Amino acid sequence: MSAKHIERVRRICTALPETTEKLSHGEPTFFVRKKVFAMISNNHHNDGHVAVVIPAGIGIQEMLIKASPAKFYRPPYVGVRGWVGIELPRVSDEELTLHLREAWRLIAPEKLQAAVEPADSGQLEKEGPQKKKPLYIVPSKSTKAKR
């Protein structure tokens, strides 16, 4: 079962420009220009997770875990840096693709990012070219201060 999920992640990640895969800490790990953007956690240290661990924007980790704790978790070691674990059996291919593409965008150099369509590419066809929008929207500090 976990081999199927690892292949899902591999298929999505390797479709992104300049992605390489290497073993790191005994698990498949995906890099863009020598920087990690996704790590498999296949019951690592018997933690019970068949997951992928990815970086997330400021405040996103907490938001995802709060919204769906059965699907998202704070991984050891990198969780303190805002990375989030995604339980692979609980996420569709479509949602997994969105998360992995956003993780890639967070790590990839800006010039390389232009090679990947924004997550809302359907909107682009209707509205024409525009600046890249993040997948996740986090309230600004001024919004939080008004509460």
C-alpha positions in Angstrom: 0.0 0.0 0.0 2.7 2.5 0.9 4.6 1.8 -2.4 1.5 3.0 -4.3 1.6 6.3 -2.3 5.3 6.8 -2.8 4.8 6.4 -6.5 2.0 9.0 -6.5 4.4 11.5 -4.9 7.2 10.6 -7.2 5.0 11.0 -10.3 3.9 14.5 -9.2 7.3 15.7 -8.0 9.3 14.5 -11.0 6.9 16.3 -13.4 8.1 19.6 -11.9 11.1 21.3 -13.5 14.6 20.4 -12.3 13.4 18.0 -9.7 15.7 15.2 -8.6 15.1 12.4 -6.2 17.6 11.0 -3.7 17.5 8.9 -0.6 17.9 11.0 2.5 17.5 9.5 6.0 16.5 6.3 4.3 13.4 7.9 2.5 12.8 9.2 -1.0 13.4 12.9 -0.9 12.8 15.4 -3.7 15.0 18.4 -4.5 14.8 21.4 -6.8 18.4 22.7 -7.5 19.8 20.9 -4.4 17.1 22.2 -2.0 14.6 19.9 -0.5 10.9 20.5 -1.2 9.3 17.1 -0.3 10.3 14.2 1.9 8.5 10.8 2.1 7.8 9.5 5.6 7.0 5.8 5.2 6.4 4.8 8.8 9.7 6.4 9.7 10.9 5.3 13.1 7.6 3.4 13.3 5.6 6.7 13.7 2.6 5.3 11.8 2.6 7.9 9.1 2.6 7.1 5.4 3.0 10.7 4.4 4.9 13.4 2.5 6.4 16.3 4.5 6.6 19.7 2.7 7.3 23.3 3.6 4.4 25.7 4.1 4.1 29.4 4.2 4.0 31.3 7.5 0.8 30.3 9.4 -0.2 27.6 6.9 0.9 24.6 8.9 -1.2 25.6 11.9 -4.2 26.4 9.7 -4.1 23.1 7.8 -3.7 21.0 11.0 -6.5 22.8 12.7 -8.8 22.4 9.7 -8.1 18.7 9.2 -6.0 17.0 11.9 -6.7 13.6 10.4 -5.0 14.7 7.1 -2.2 17.0 8.3 0.3 16.9 11.2 3.3 18.6 12.5 6.3 16.4 11.7 9.2 16.0 14.1 12.5 18.0 13.4 11.2 20.2 10.5 7.7 20.9 12.0 9.2 23.7 14.1 10.2 25.4 10.8 6.7 25.4 9.5 6.8 22.2 7.5 3.6 20.1 7.4 3.0 16.3 7.0 0.3 15.2 4.7 -1.2 11.7 5.3 -1.1 10.2 1.8 -4.0 7.8 2.2 -6.3 10.7 3.1 -5.6 13.0 0.2 -6.7 12.9 -3.4 -4.2 13.1 -6.3 -5.6 16.6 -7.2 -5.1 18.0 -3.7 -1.7 16.3 -3.3 -0.6 17.9 -6.6 -1.6 21.4 -5.4 0.3 20.9 -2.1 3.4 19.6 -3.8 3.4 22.3 -6.5 3.1 25.0 -3.8 6.0 23.4 -1.8 8.1 23.4 -5.0 7.3 27.0 -5.6 8.3 27.9 -2.0 11.8 26.4 -2.6 12.5 26.9 -6.4 14.3 30.0 -7.6 12.0 32.7 -9.0 13.2 32.4 -12.6 12.5 28.7 -12.5 9.0 29.2 -11.0 7.9 30.8 -14.2 8.0 27.3 -15.8 5.1 26.2 -13.6 1.6 27.5 -14.0 0.0 29.0 -10.9 -2.5 26.7 -9.1 -5.4 28.8 -10.4 -4.5 28.4 -14.1 -8.2 28.1 -15.0 -8.7 31.6 -13.8 -5.7 32.8 -15.9 -7.5 31.8 -19.1 -10.5 33.9 -18.1 -8.6 36.9 -16.7 -5.4 37.0 -18.8 -1.8 37.1 -17.4 -1.3 38.2 -13.9 1.2 37.9 -11.1 1.7 34.6 -9.4 -0.8 34.0 -6.6 0.0 31.8 -3.6 -2.1 28.7 -3.1 -2.6 29.6 0.5 -3.8 33.0 1.7 -2.7 34.1 5.2 -4.3 37.1 6.9 -1.9 40.1 7.2 -0.8 41.4 10.5 -3.0 44.5 10.1 -6.0 42.1 9.6 -5.1 40.2 12.8 -4.7 43.4 14.8 -8.3 44.6 14.0 -9.8 41.5 15.7 
